[in-house]
Amino acid sequence: MEGVAFNFGAAEEAGVSSNEAQSYAQLIVNAGLRDRFAVSIVPTVFRNPRIEDVDAEGELARGVDGQYYGSDSASLLAEWVVSTKSVAYPNDALTFSLQLKTRGHFFKVLFTNQVRMNPTQFLVGTPFG
């Protein structure tokens, strides 16, 4: 999976006019363990993790998650993204989720310390522990 994000406002606020593009590429590896448990690892390489910096650099983040299927219609998920620590985002992103499946629909309740949804924005870390 890959993606690109443009953050014009944040780059301008930091006084950087030509460093607003961010990109990432992920490799997602999933494995089912027994009948009710699954794990995933997601190494991610991304360019320009901190748009506030003048120079665009590359970094590596590692995502790990596990999902327990209590039944055919309910599961619990935990995800941890190990990121490079920075002054503005010193904590790793953590997410816990309850997923409910009905006829044709999925409902997810998320609890997370991530402040943004785009991978280029939350893979650098989060200000909240």
C-alpha positions as CSV (number, residue, x, y, z in Angstrom):
1,M,0.0,0.0,0.0
2,E,1.3,3.5,-0.7
3,G,0.1,7.0,-0.5
4,V,0.9,10.7,-0.6
5,A,-0.3,13.6,1.5
6,F,0.1,17.4,0.9
7,N,0.1,19.7,3.9
8,F,0.2,23.2,2.5
9,G,-1.0,25.0,5.6
10,A,1.3,23.3,8.0
11,A,4.4,23.9,5.8
12,E,3.5,27.6,5.4
13,E,3.0,28.0,9.2
14,A,6.5,26.6,9.8
15,G,7.9,28.9,7.2
16,V,8.8,26.2,4.7
17,S,7.4,26.7,1.3
18,S,8.7,23.7,-0.7
19,N,8.4,20.8,1.7
20,E,4.7,20.0,1.9
21,A,4.6,16.6,0.2
22,Q,4.8,13.4,2.3
23,S,4.7,9.8,0.9
24,Y,4.7,6.3,2.3
25,A,4.9,2.7,1.3
26,Q,3.8,-0.2,3.5
27,L,4.1,-4.0,3.4
28,I,1.3,-5.7,5.2
29,V,1.9,-9.2,6.4
30,N,-1.1,-11.1,8.1
31,A,-1.2,-14.5,9.7
32,G,-4.1,-16.3,11.4
33,L,-3.1,-18.2,14.5
34,R,-5.6,-21.0,15.5
35,D,-9.2,-20.2,14.9
36,R,-9.7,-17.0,16.8
37,F,-6.5,-15.0,16.7
38,A,-4.7,-13.1,14.0
39,V,-1.5,-11.0,14.0
40,S,-0.1,-8.5,11.5
41,I,3.2,-6.7,11.0
42,V,3.3,-3.5,8.9
43,P,6.8,-2.1,8.2
44,T,6.4,1.4,6.6
45,V,9.0,3.6,4.9
46,F,8.0,7.2,4.5
47,R,9.5,10.3,3.1
48,N,9.4,13.7,4.8
49,P,7.9,12.7,8.2
50,R,8.2,16.2,9.6
51,I,7.1,18.8,7.2
52,E,8.2,21.5,9.6
53,D,11.9,20.6,8.8
54,V,13.5,22.2,5.8
55,D,15.1,18.9,4.6
56,A,13.0,16.0,3.6
57,E,14.3,12.8,5.1
58,G,13.2,9.1,5.1
59,E,12.2,7.1,8.2
60,L,11.0,3.6,9.1
61,A,8.0,2.8,11.3
62,R,6.9,-0.6,12.5
63,G,3.3,-1.4,13.1
64,V,2.2,-4.5,15.0
65,D,-1.4,-5.6,15.7
66,G,-3.4,-8.5,17.1
67,Q,-7.0,-9.3,16.7
68,Y,-9.1,-11.8,18.8
69,Y,-12.3,-13.0,17.4
70,G,-14.6,-13.8,20.3
71,S,-17.4,-14.9,18.0
72,D,-18.4,-14.6,14.3
73,S,-19.9,-11.2,15.0
74,A,-17.5,-9.6,17.6
75,S,-13.7,-9.0,17.8
76,L,-11.1,-7.0,19.7
77,L,-8.1,-5.4,18.1
78,A,-4.9,-3.8,19.6
79,E,-2.4,-2.0,17.4
80,W,1.0,-0.4,18.3
81,V,3.0,1.7,15.8
82,V,6.6,2.0,16.9
83,S,7.8,5.3,15.5
84,T,10.9,7.4,15.6
85,K,10.7,9.7,18.6
86,S,10.6,13.5,18.0
87,V,10.2,16.5,20.2
88,A,6.7,17.3,18.9
89,Y,5.5,13.7,18.8
90,P,7.3,11.8,21.6
91,N,4.9,8.9,22.0
92,D,4.0,5.8,19.9
93,A,0.5,5.5,18.4
94,L,-1.7,3.0,20.2
95,T,-5.2,1.9,19.2
96,F,-7.8,-0.5,20.8
97,S,-10.9,-1.4,18.9
98,L,-14.1,-3.3,19.3
99,Q,-15.6,-4.5,16.0
100,L,-19.2,-5.7,15.6
101,K,-20.4,-7.4,12.5
102,T,-24.1,-7.5,11.4
103,R,-25.7,-8.5,8.2
104,G,-23.6,-6.6,5.6
105,H,-22.2,-4.0,8.0
106,F,-19.2,-3.5,10.3
107,F,-19.2,-1.2,13.2
108,K,-15.9,-0.2,15.0
109,V,-15.5,1.6,18.2
110,L,-11.9,3.0,18.4
111,F,-9.9,4.2,21.4
112,T,-6.6,5.8,20.3
113,N,-4.0,8.4,21.1
114,Q,-3.6,9.2,17.4
115,V,-4.5,12.8,16.4
116,R,-4.8,12.3,12.7
117,M,-5.9,9.6,10.3
118,N,-3.5,9.9,7.4
119,P,-0.6,7.4,7.8
120,T,2.0,10.1,6.9
121,Q,0.7,12.1,9.9
122,F,0.3,9.5,12.6
123,L,3.3,7.2,11.8
124,V,5.7,9.9,13.2
125,G,4.2,9.5,16.6
126,T,1.7,11.4,18.7
127,P,1.9,14.1,21.3
128,F,-0.3,12.1,23.7
129,G,0.9,9.2,25.8
